[in-house]
Amino acid sequence: MKTLLSALCLTTALALPALAQETPTPGGTLDVIVQPEPPGLVIGIVANGPAGLVGGSIYESLLRYDANLDPEPSLAKSWEISEDGLTYTFHLQDGVKWHDGEPFTADDVLFTLQTMLPKTLVKARMTMDHVESVTAPDPLTVVFKLKAPFEPFIRAFNYGSLPMMPKHIYEGVEDYARAPANDTPIGTGPFKFVEWKKGSYIKLEKFQDYYLKGKPYLDDVIYHIIPDASSRSVAFETGVVDVLPGGSVENFDVPRLTGLDNSCNTTKGWEFYSPLSWLWVNEANPILANVKIRQAMMYAMDRDFMVDVLWNGMGKPADGPITSTTPFYSAPEKPFYPHDPKKAKALLKEAGYDGTPIKLLPLPYGETWQRWAEVVRQNLEDVGFKVEMQSTDVAGWNQRLAQRDYDIAFTYLYQNGDPELGVARNYLSTNRDAGSPWNNVEGYVNPEVDKLFNAAAIAFPAEKRQELYSQVQGILREDLPVLWLTEMSFPTIYNCHVQNLVSTASGVNNGLRDAWIKQ
Amino acid sequence: MKDFAKSFARNRGAVLGIVILVLVLGLTLAAPLLFPRSPWSIVQRPFLPPLSVPGFPLGTDTLGRDLASGLAHGAYVSLMVGLISTVVSLAIGVPLGAAAGYFGGWVDDGLMRITEFFQVIPAFAFAVVLVAIFQPSITSIVIAIALVSWPPVARLLRGEVMSLRTREFIEAAELSGQSGLTIIWRQILPNTLSPVIVLASMMVATAILTESALSFMGLGDPNVMSWGYMIGAGRTVIRQAWWISFFPGLAILLTVLAFNLIGEGLNDVLNPRLSKRRS
């Protein structure tokens, strides 16, 4: 069987252009790793990576995006933007049903965007702040009137940014986070929720009434929860799972797994997110509020080593708040904080650091992150910082960051296709209330930055935005509100019999509708 | 004393145990001199096999940290956790067991129910829960290990004290008007010393294993290099780099073995029935 498979793979590789046109065969079960176990699946409430991986097949938004971040139809089959950039009209697909059989209408869109998401998702609130009014002239049409032209609006409708939520289930709910309905997610997506065996697996099955006839091709999707990294690798090697989404195995294992016989891989499917890792620095701490201390930390860190050793050369050191793959990035004028322990020591002396221990909170996402925290601790201690590593689990990490109970902490966040959608939220002083681990967690306040981000959001056309974003990048690079580490790149590793796995800029998360298994 | 040494030396295994223990102790004391840099320092290329580069006899780990240095510095944690947690659990178990055995009645009932409460929970699972609740640190690990390992001490003491309590010299002490506490302290405890010493040496071994297991699971003190941590961190790459987990594993094996051998040796010497049979 194995030789047959690898022979097939070889044929596929040789005859790719011809076979790409092949008709998909329906049927089969796709086994995917989800790591770590998500805290919930209702992505309108829980905005985290693993939740999005599963929830992206259950829920949909109005649009989806290709690798160039150009919009494609999803729940909206077509759309128009007025000349002045102020009116967006979306025409919804016919005959869309929720998984419980209720019809999906413009009412659901209004409820989602006006009532629910602004309370649950920071990103949604920020997008909706630009909207003057949303109306539904008929059950299949939604019209947005913007307060001012907002160029990124068309990229705001990704499945995870504005997922459509069922009005008939959530209407009248007081506390969305604790709603009993969260245990049985109901979406419009190609797959519907069947079962979640905590600590073991999450099972979805084909939604028979899906509005695209013939899709999805797969019968079932099973997300396996395997807490141990080497067991996840073994599960792929032995064929128990077909797909290792980016970041689900340890980086040390990637070269070995991609070298296996029937193993294919791609780094595509991350264009929308362009994940950027950094260290939050709590500016409520008087030591860390000193910019010299933060600069010393930046010079102390050997970020090339982090990319080469921890991430096996995947990704590259970051040089500011916007990744180089996101629109409106501008390159720094001088090299961005190269590894320079001498300079770090000098800055530390200048700042008068008194040896107070600084607590370092790692990201509890597995071995690589733990090792990464050890490297940072070592880098900082080498120039004279005293660092105390804390232990935490995912819930504790969320809790500490949300309550600002930390000194420096690891994180990585998505750029969401536009600085306004995935960058501004972390630096605007108006967005620094405690309670969320994803907003301005560092507590940075700079009226100039606020002004620039707000102006850039509504500036028109794109060149004007570019100018403002270049300025704000310059200021942030000087101020170092957080310590940017790396632009991350995660290969998705999969069994070669899985076809068309990555078809959107969000990869496996919302592309399973088109995936199929070669029989 | 001489007799003691002589009869201890008759047990070859016990002597071997002492030798290993002395080596490990020496390593602990010499660690700051042999490896003055922190064991967390990144000093060479990652994944360096043993003996491939001079100065790194055991090679380096996934980040390029010196394994020999980690091994030497880690010895301190293992020994310290082993010894202190054993002392703490003796401090809990001995008084409880002695009181239960001597006073009997409702005191005995009460104390033994408490002991059983701790005994019915699987020791390791209980330790994991305790460490997770208190946040992993050396202190919380010592406390957790002590809390799960005192019940056998209490039960042993209770049995010993009960059998001594009916002996004539205790009756004599009671008649002479000594108080209960004095009798326990001056007459009974010295006579229970031998089995306690033997049990303690075994407990040190178990404590070292428990600490390693906790660190292996990522519940160790993240600021202290320990053998269990080294194995845990090397486990994911065991197919590419066996040496990262192998050497700390060997160190744990030898140290635990040493304490077990010493315990056996002490048992042979201190247990009157056994030593009689030998001579």
Contacts between the chains, C-beta under 8 A, distances in Angstrom:
chain1	res1	chain2	res2	distance
A	229	B	236	5.2
A	230	B	235	6.7
A	230	B	236	5.1
A	230	B	238	7.6
A	250	B	236	5.0
A	250	B	237	7.7
A	252	B	62	6.5
A	252	B	236	6.3
A	252	B	237	4.9
A	252	B	240	6.7
A	253	B	236	7.2
A	253	B	237	7.9
A	256	B	239	7.6
A	256	B	240	7.4
A	305	B	42	7.4
A	309	B	46	5.4
A	309	B	62	7.8
A	309	B	63	6.2
A	309	B	64	7.0
A	310	B	63	7.7
A	362	B	222	7.8
A	367	B	233	7.0
A	367	B	236	5.2
A	370	B	218	7.3
A	370	B	233	7.6
A	371	B	62	6.3
A	371	B	63	5.8
A	371	B	233	7.1
A	373	B	222	8.0
A	374	B	40	6.2
A	374	B	63	6.8
A	375	B	42	7.0
A	375	B	63	6.2
A	377	B	40	7.0
A	378	B	38	7.4
A	378	B	40	5.1
A	378	B	41	6.2
A	378	B	42	6.0
A	381	B	38	7.0
A	381	B	40	7.7
A	382	B	41	7.5
A	388	B	223	6.0
A	389	B	222	3.9
A	389	B	223	5.3
A	390	B	135	7.6
A	390	B	222	7.2
A	391	B	135	6.1
A	391	B	136	4.5
A	391	B	218	7.7
A	391	B	219	7.4
A	391	B	222	5.4
